[in-house]
């Protein structure tokens, strides 16, 4: 009789979130990378607002492995969201940014 190695128990991750941590709304992300890290800049650009650069609200740096795990977790959670609330539709043939930030139609 062969025995299987015991599976490690999944531990619940506990996060310490400071009471004064304010959520930040962003609608734009820029992703760059080097051989050793991924850089995610999250910004806010107001459609139709004052021309100029988007205001970066936060920058997240992570290893390529962590980025791939994040990518997988985000995809899994988007699938769960769509199963519960319906498909998230991305506007037509152009990019989402072009649809969000094009000049107002007259």
N, C-alpha and C positions, 0 to 999 in steps of 0.2 A: 504494500500500500504506500503510495506516495503522498506526501503532504505538501500543500501549497504554502508559500511564505505568507505570513500575516500581512494584510493590507493596512497601510497606515491610516489612522482615523483622520478624516477631514476636520481641521480645526476651524472654528468660526473666527474670522478676522475681526478684531476689535480696533476701531479707529478712535483716536482722541481728537475731537474737533473742537478747537478753541471757541468759546462762547462769542467772542468778538469777530469771528471769521464771517465776513459778508459774502454772499454769493455774488458772482459777477456774470452778467449777460454778455455773450459774444455771438457774433454772426459771421465770423470770418476766421479761417485758420490758414496759416502758412506752415508748411513742413519742409525742413531742410535737414541735411545729414552730413556726417563725416564718416570715415570708416568705423569709428568707435561709438558714435552716439547719434541719436535722433533729436531734433530740436523742433518743438511745436510751439508756435507763437499764436496766441488766441487774441483776436482784436474785435473792436466794435467799429463798424462803418455805418453811419446813418444814411439810408437811401435818400437821395435828393438833398442831402445836407450840404454843408460847406465843402467845396472841393479841397482836397488835400489828403495827406496820409491818414490811414486808419490808425486809431489809437490802440496800441497793444496793451491789453489788460493783464496778461500773464504769459510767462514763458515756461515751458516744461521741457526738461532734458531727461532722456532715458536711454538705456542701452538698446541696441537693436533687438535683443531677446525680449526685453520688457515691452518694446513697441509691438513686436509680433504677438505677444500674449495679450496686450491691450487691444490690438486689432481683432483678434479672435473673440475676446470677451465683448467688444462693442458689437460685432456682427451677431453674436449669439443673443445679446440683449435687444438689438433691433428686430431680430426675428421674433422674439417673445413679444415685444411691443406690438408688432404688426399682427401677430396671431390674436392678440387681445383687442386691439383698437382699429385694425384695418391697415391696408397698405399705405405707406408714405409715398406719395406721388412726387416725382421730380419733374419740374416743368420741362416742356418740349426739347427740341434738338440742340439748343445752346446750353452753355454751362449755367449752373445755378447762380453763380455770382453775376453773370450777365443779366439774368432775369431779375435778380434782386436790385441791382444797382444801375440799371439803364435809366436814361433821362425820362421824365414823364412824357407820355404820349399825348399829343395835342388833338 
